[in-house]
Amino acid sequence: MLTKRIIACMDIADGRVKKGTNFKNLHDAGDPVELGKLYSDNGIDELIFLDVMAIVENRNTLLELVSRVAKEINIPFAVGGGVKTIEDIRNLLNAGADKISIGSTSVTDPDFVNKATKEFGSQCIIISVDPKKEGGSWKIYINGGRERTNLDAIEFCKDMEQRGAGELLVNSLDRDGTNEGYDIKLLKAISEVTNLPIIASSGAGKKEDFLKVFKKTDISAALAASLFHYKKLEIKDLKKYLINNEINIRL
């Protein structure tokens, strides 16, 4: 059985960690390097830094921040937000990132995913998917969850696997910032059509939510943000709880 991962996500705006609901009403949650180091020291498996205003403000993710993080942290970390070109990916990897998360560009220019995985390998390309429930299906949203597309989220994930993506980061817009638990139906629907590792994002409110998503779906990692930022849940306590409930996880 593969080891499951716990990931801490940091939404970055103006060089600071921010947290809001449905990507809006952002509140300051601290310095990304300090928080990242704290999480690393406390046993988090991976980190993801998402520059949430990068696409909206039409600027690149902060390379300086990536360099600072790489110097302080010795666990894998991914960076996303505003990634539009092969050069963007190369610069971020050269600055020290282990993986790159591609969001809006994977929707507006899907061939970019083919080019990116061919150039750098599938193992470092994560596709960030922002679905929202509409009737009996889920539609993809882009630009930080602000713009609806007509793309079916399940079909989109299948397409991303065929284009060589290495992992899916699934952010349920219906659950983001709500603390009501992960979107089990969405995650099951995606895992049934793809063999890619899936990172569950959006909705974690308590340790039982992590147990439920690992028990009821085939995801490989569960991600949280505000739960960790505001110390509502300690990483080591969460991992011990999961191990005690027979989830294969690294303490």
N, C-alpha and C positions, 0 to 999 in steps of 0.2 A: 504494500500500500504506500502510495506516495505521501510524503510529508506535506501537510497543509501549512499555509503561510498566513501570518498576520501582518498587515501593511498599514502604515500610518500615512495619510494623505495631507499635504499642506497646500491649500489654495493661496497663491501669492498675488498680491496687488501692491504696487508701490514699494516692493522690496520687503514687505511684511506678510506674516501669515494672517489670513482673513478667514472668517467663517460666517456664512449667512444661511438663508433658506431659499432653495431653488435658485441658487447663484445670485441672489439679491440681498439687500440690506446687510452688507458686509461689516463685520466687527473685527477689531484688531485682536489677534490671539498670540502675538509674540514674534520674536526674531527667528527666522527659519533655520539658521545654522545652530543656534542654541537649542531650539526644540528638537531638531534632527539628532543632535549629539545626545540629548537626554533620552530620546527614544532608542537610539542605538545602544546606549549604556544599559537600558532597561529591558533589552531583549527583543525589540521589534525585528522582524525578519527582513523587511524592505521598506523603503520610503518612496513616495511619489510626490514630486513638486509640480503643481499645475499653475502656470501663470494665467489666472482666470481672465485678466483684462487684456491679454496680449492680442487676441484676434480682434476684439472690440476696438482697441486703441490702435490697431494696425502697427504693432512694433514687435521686435523679436524678444524671446525669452531672455532674461538677464544672464549672460554668460558669466559675469563676475560672481553672481550668487552660486552658480554651479561650481566654479573653481573653489570658492570658500567652503562649500559643503564637502567637496571631494577631499580637501585637506584635513577636515575634521572628523569625517565619518568613514568607517571601514566596512559598511554593509552595502549591498546593492541598492542603487537608487535610480529612479526614472524621472525624466523631466518632460513636460509638455506645455503647450500653449503657444500659438503663433507659429508652429512648425509648418513651413510651406515649401521649402526647397531642400535639395540634397545637401547644399552648403550649410543650411541651418542644422541639419542632423550631424554633419561632420564636425561643425564647430562645438556643438553640445557634447558630443562624444569625446572630442579632443580636450574639452574643458574638464572632463572627468565623469560625466554621466555614464551609467551602465546600459540604460535602456531609454528609448525615446517614445513618448506617447503622441500619436497623431490623431487629431480629432476632426475638425471641420474640413481640413484638406482631403482627408480620406473620402469624404462625401462629395466635395466639389470637383475633385480630380482623382478618382480612384486609381488611375494608372500610376499615380505617384507612389502608391503602396508597392506596386510591382517593382518600380525603379529602386525604392528605398531598401526593400528586402534583398534585391539582387546585389545592390552596392554594399550593404552592411551586414546582411544575414538576418534571417527571421528572428533569431534569438533576442535581438535588441529592438524589435519593432512591436510596440503595443498599439492597438487601435482602441481609442476611447469612444465609446458609444453612448449617446444620450437619448434613450427611448422614453416615450410617453404613451400611456394607454389611450386608445381611441376605439371604443366599441370592443370588437373581438380581437383586435391586433394592436401592435405598437408602432408608432411612427418615430422616425429619427429626427432629432432637433440638432441644430448647429449654432455656431456663434455664442458659446456659453449658455446654451439652452434657450436662446431668445428667438430663434428662427425655425419655424416648422418646415419640414420637407415632406414630400409624398412617399419617401422611401420606407418600405416595410423593414423593421429592425431585424427580424429573424432572417429574411433573405439577404440583408446587408451583411450580417455576420457570416453567413455561408460564403458570400462573395469575397469577404476579406480573407477567409481561410484559403480560398483558391488562389488569391493573389499573393500568398506567401506570408501573411502576418503571423507573428509568433505567439500573440496573447491578446485577449480581449479584456478591456476595462469597462464594465457595464455599470453606468450611472443611471439609476432609475430616477427620472425627473419627478415622478409621483411621490417618491420617498425621500428625496434629498432634504436633509436638515430636519426631518420630522421626528426622528428617534422612535419610529413605529415598527422597526424591523425591516429586514431586507425584502425585496420583491421576489418572493420564492417562485411565483408563477412565471415571471419574466425569465429568471435565471434557468429554470427547468426547460423552458421553451427553447432557449438558446443552446443549452448544453445537449439537447436532444438532436440538434442538427449539425453540431460542429465538434471536432475533437480537440480544438484549441483549449489551452488553459484559460480559465475564466476568473477574473478578479471581481468579486461582488462588491459593489459600492452603493452607498446611499441608504440610510435608514437605521443603522445600528443605534440602539438606545440602551441596551443592557447586555450582560454576558450571555444570557440565554438566547439572544438573537444570533450570536455567532454559532452556538451549538446547533440551533435549528437549521441555519443555512448549510452547515457542513453535513448534517444528518440527512437533509431532505433534497439536496442537490449534489451535482458532481463538480462543483467549483473547486479550484485549487487554492484560492486565497480569499480572505475577507478583509475589507478595508474599512477604516473609520477615521474620522477627523476630529470633530468637536468633543467626542467622548474622551479622547486622549488629550486634546489641547487643554481642556478645562478640568482634567484629572477626575472625571466622573468614573473612570475605570483605569486601574493600573494594569499595565501590560503583563507583568509577571503573574498577577492574580488571575487574569483572564486565561493565560496559558495553562496554569495549574488546574483551573476549573475544566478546561477542555480536555486535558490529559486524563483527569479523573472520570471524565465522561467518554473515554475511549476514542478520542480524536487524536490521530497521529500527528503530533506537532512538536517542534523543537523548543525545548525550554531554555 
